[in-house]
Amino acid sequence: MPACQVPWQAGIRYGQKLNINKLVITHHNPEVGDHTLRMRENEAREKFQNASFAKTGDKFLL
């Protein structure tokens, strides 16, 4: 992984390579606020349309 790439960006790259339908990205840093996560989610969707950042209370059927 290049030094300038953060893990969620790598997840997008792998999702594209694997041709997945949906990518849900999680995080665990309590210092990252909702505004930052929304900005990252918008950036992620520019590269992978069905990407989203998980939010408290989200439920997923696997």
C-alpha positions, 0 to 999 in steps of 0.5 A: 500500500503506498504511503499516501493511501489510507486503509479505506482507500485501499478497501475501495481499490480492492473492492473495484478489483474484486468487482463487489456490489457494495462496500461498507467501510467501518472506523474506530477512531472516536476523534473522527467526527461526523463531518469528516466521515461524510467528507470521506464517504463523498470522496469514496463514492466518487471512486466507488458508487456503492461505498458507504461508511457504517454509522452507529446503529446500522444493520446489515444482512450478510 
